Each structure stands twice: as structure tokens, then as C-alpha cells.
């Protein structure tokens, strides 16, 4: 019984990575961008981060799937998403950015009473976005993601999930974005001029 209590206490203390809004701003072209935090999933042993973002201009909303990794993501990358009802969603990269990121190896070793930290290293990080329709997001909500394949025609990585982990995360991200949009619209309706009541 004590072991169970200790495990429950640890689970309550350990932070759980949940989706939240990471970016909410008006871009220079006047479009409203809302982006969620990303969450990492292993695909063939390599970590890929996934999230959602939108651009909204008051008339339409463009939904984008975010995928980033230290594993190379070429400009012509395709993502195949297989749902649990055997439907396949195909997405093509419409933007890929690369940048060098300084990473710390985090390795500390001691010689006697003196501690040494290994030097940081630089690595290339790849960020990509894929246009995804609201209908495809609804299908992910309804059926869940069984399998994903990321790459080019001849070179790709893939992963299969038993419990729809990625699909559940993306559905929660979509709900967060929709709630933020509703909140922003209600605030816009309440806005007053700087001169009102002054």
C-alpha cells in the first residue's frame, strides 16, 4: 500500500507535457497566427516534434501541421497518415526551414574533487509545415492515427501506434486553438476605443 501511495505522489509531482498555446500574434501581413506547443514522438528511434498552427484573416482559416526534428527533413517531404479505418491522408511539405542549434551534451564527469562539463555542440534542426484541411483533422478526431510515414519517395521512416497517441494529441491541440479563437472573438466584440469613458 505504501508503494502505491509513493507512486501516486510521484505521478502528481512529475509535470505532464500537455498541449498549450505557444504563439498568439498578428503577423505583419495582418493575419492572426495561433500555434500550439509541440510534443515529441519517436519514429524509428528518431525524435520528431508535432503540433498545429493556424493563420486566420477574418474570412478563412489555414490549418498547418508542424513537424520538426534533428533528423533531416527534405523540401520534398511527404507525410502519409493511416487512420484506424484504413483511410490514408497525404500531406506535402509546403515550407521547410533549417537552422543550427547549440545543444549541450549534459555530460559531467569528476576527476577527484573537480567537475568538468563536456562542451556544447552545434546541430542542424529542421522545421516543416504541411497544409491540412479541417476535414482531415475531423477524420483524425473520429478515427485516430494508427501509422505515420515521413520522408521522400525512396527514403522514409515510419511508426505504428497501438493507442492513437499522436491523434489524441493533435485533437487536443485543435480544440485548444478553437477555444483561443472563440476567446479572441469575444474579446474583439467587447473592445472599446481608447477615448471611450476617459
C-alpha positions as CSV (number, residue, x, y, z in Angstrom):
1,X,0.0,0.0,0.0
2,X,2.9,2.4,0.8
3,X,4.4,1.7,-2.6
4,X,1.2,2.6,-4.3
5,X,0.9,5.8,-2.4
6,X,4.5,6.7,-3.3
7,X,3.9,6.1,-7.0
8,X,0.7,8.2,-6.9
9,X,2.6,11.1,-5.2
10,X,5.4,10.9,-7.8
11,X,2.8,11.0,-10.7
12,X,1.2,14.1,-9.2
13,X,4.6,15.8,-8.8
14,X,6.1,14.9,-12.2
15,X,5.0,17.6,-14.8
16,X,2.9,16.2,-17.7
17,X,3.5,17.8,-21.1
18,X,0.1,19.0,-22.2
19,X,-0.8,21.0,-25.2
20,X,-1.0,24.7,-24.8
21,X,-0.9,27.9,-26.9
22,X,2.7,28.8,-27.6
23,X,2.2,31.7,-30.1
24,X,-0.8,34.1,-30.5
25,X,0.0,37.2,-32.5
26,X,-0.9,39.3,-35.5
27,X,1.7,39.0,-38.3
28,X,3.0,41.9,-40.4
29,X,0.5,40.9,-43.2
30,X,-2.4,41.3,-40.8
31,X,-3.0,37.6,-40.4
32,X,-3.6,36.2,-37.0
33,X,-1.3,33.3,-36.1
34,X,-2.0,30.8,-33.3
35,X,0.4,27.9,-32.7
36,X,0.4,25.2,-30.0
37,X,3.4,23.7,-28.3
38,X,4.8,20.7,-29.9
39,X,5.2,17.2,-28.4
40,X,7.9,14.7,-29.3
41,X,7.3,11.2,-30.6
42,X,9.8,8.6,-31.6
43,X,9.7,7.4,-35.1
44,X,12.2,4.5,-35.8
45,X,14.2,5.8,-32.9
46,X,14.4,9.4,-34.0
47,X,12.5,12.1,-32.2
48,X,10.0,14.2,-34.2
49,X,8.0,17.0,-32.7
50,X,4.4,17.6,-33.8
51,X,2.0,20.4,-33.3
52,X,-0.7,22.6,-35.0
53,X,-0.9,26.2,-36.1
54,X,-3.4,28.3,-37.9
55,X,-3.4,31.6,-39.9
56,X,-6.7,33.4,-39.8
57,X,-7.6,36.5,-41.7
58,X,-11.2,37.1,-40.5
59,X,-12.6,35.2,-43.6
60,X,-10.8,31.9,-43.6
61,X,-8.5,29.7,-41.5
62,X,-5.5,27.9,-42.9
63,X,-4.6,24.9,-40.7
64,X,-1.0,23.6,-40.7
65,X,0.7,20.5,-39.2
66,X,4.1,21.3,-37.7
67,X,6.8,18.7,-37.8
68,X,10.4,19.3,-36.6
69,X,13.4,17.1,-35.9
70,X,17.2,16.9,-35.8
71,X,16.6,14.1,-38.4
72,X,16.8,15.6,-41.9
73,X,13.5,16.8,-43.4
74,X,14.0,17.4,-47.2
75,X,12.0,20.1,-49.1
76,X,10.0,17.4,-51.0
77,X,9.0,15.5,-47.8
78,X,5.6,13.7,-47.8
79,X,3.7,12.5,-44.8
80,X,1.3,9.6,-45.0
81,X,-1.1,9.3,-42.1
82,X,-3.0,6.0,-41.9
83,X,-6.2,6.1,-39.8
84,X,-7.7,3.2,-37.9
85,X,-10.4,2.9,-40.5
86,X,-7.6,2.3,-43.2
87,X,-8.1,5.7,-44.8
88,X,-4.8,7.5,-45.8
89,X,-4.2,11.2,-45.5
90,X,-1.3,12.5,-47.7
91,X,0.4,15.8,-46.8
92,X,3.2,17.5,-48.7
93,X,5.7,19.9,-47.2
94,X,5.0,23.5,-48.2
95,X,7.8,25.0,-46.2
96,X,11.0,23.6,-44.6
97,X,13.4,25.7,-42.5
98,X,16.8,24.6,-41.2
99,X,18.9,26.2,-38.5
100,X,21.9,25.5,-36.4
101,X,21.0,24.9,-32.7
102,X,23.6,24.7,-29.9
103,X,23.0,21.7,-27.8
104,X,24.6,20.7,-24.5
105,X,25.6,17.1,-24.1
106,X,24.9,17.5,-20.4
107,X,27.7,15.1,-19.6
108,X,29.5,16.0,-16.3
109,X,32.4,14.0,-15.1
110,X,34.5,14.4,-11.9
111,X,38.2,14.0,-11.5
112,X,38.9,14.0,-7.8
113,X,37.0,17.0,-6.4
114,X,36.9,18.9,-9.7
115,X,33.9,18.6,-12.0
116,X,34.2,19.0,-15.8
117,X,31.3,19.7,-18.2
118,X,31.7,18.4,-21.8
119,X,31.5,21.2,-24.4
120,X,28.3,22.0,-26.2
121,X,27.9,21.1,-29.8
122,X,26.0,22.5,-32.8
123,X,23.5,20.5,-34.8
124,X,21.1,21.3,-37.7
125,X,17.4,21.4,-36.7
126,X,14.7,21.0,-39.3
127,X,11.2,22.6,-39.1
128,X,8.5,21.9,-41.6
129,X,4.8,22.7,-42.1
130,X,2.1,20.9,-44.0
131,X,-1.3,22.3,-45.0
132,X,-4.1,20.1,-43.5
133,X,-7.8,20.5,-44.1
134,X,-10.4,20.8,-41.3
135,X,-12.0,17.7,-42.8
136,X,-8.7,15.7,-42.4
137,X,-8.5,16.9,-38.8
138,X,-12.1,15.8,-38.2
139,X,-11.2,12.4,-39.6
140,X,-8.2,12.2,-37.3
141,X,-10.6,13.1,-34.4
142,X,-13.1,10.4,-35.4
143,X,-10.8,7.5,-36.3
144,X,-7.4,8.2,-34.8
145,X,-3.9,7.8,-36.2
146,X,-2.7,4.2,-36.5
147,X,0.5,4.7,-38.5
148,X,2.6,7.5,-39.9
149,X,5.3,7.6,-42.6
150,X,7.6,10.6,-43.2
151,X,10.1,11.0,-46.0
152,X,10.6,11.1,-49.7
153,X,9.6,8.6,-52.4
154,X,12.7,6.4,-51.8
155,X,13.8,7.2,-48.2
156,X,11.4,7.3,-45.3
157,X,10.8,6.4,-41.6
158,X,7.5,5.1,-40.2
159,X,5.9,4.3,-36.9
160,X,2.8,2.4,-35.8
161,X,0.9,3.2,-32.6
162,X,-1.5,1.0,-30.7
163,X,-3.2,3.7,-28.7
164,X,-3.6,6.7,-31.1
165,X,-1.1,8.8,-29.1
166,X,-0.4,11.3,-31.9
167,X,-4.0,11.5,-33.0
168,X,-5.2,12.3,-29.5
169,X,-2.5,15.0,-29.1
170,X,-3.4,16.7,-32.4
171,X,-7.1,16.6,-31.5
172,X,-6.4,18.3,-28.2
173,X,-4.2,20.9,-30.0
174,X,-7.1,21.6,-32.4
175,X,-9.5,22.1,-29.5
176,X,-7.1,24.5,-27.8
177,X,-6.8,26.6,-30.9
178,X,-10.6,26.7,-31.4
179,X,-11.1,27.8,-27.8
180,X,-8.5,30.5,-28.2
181,X,-10.2,31.7,-31.4
182,X,-13.6,31.9,-29.7
183,X,-12.0,33.8,-26.7
184,X,-10.3,36.3,-29.1
185,X,-13.6,36.9,-31.0
186,X,-15.5,37.5,-27.8
187,X,-12.7,40.0,-26.7
188,X,-12.9,41.7,-30.1
189,X,-16.6,42.2,-29.6
190,X,-16.0,43.8,-26.2
191,X,-13.3,46.2,-27.4
192,X,-13.7,49.9,-26.8
193,X,-11.9,52.9,-28.3
194,X,-9.1,54.4,-26.2
195,X,-11.3,57.5,-25.8
196,X,-14.4,55.7,-24.5
197,X,-15.2,56.8,-21.0
198,X,-12.0,58.8,-20.5
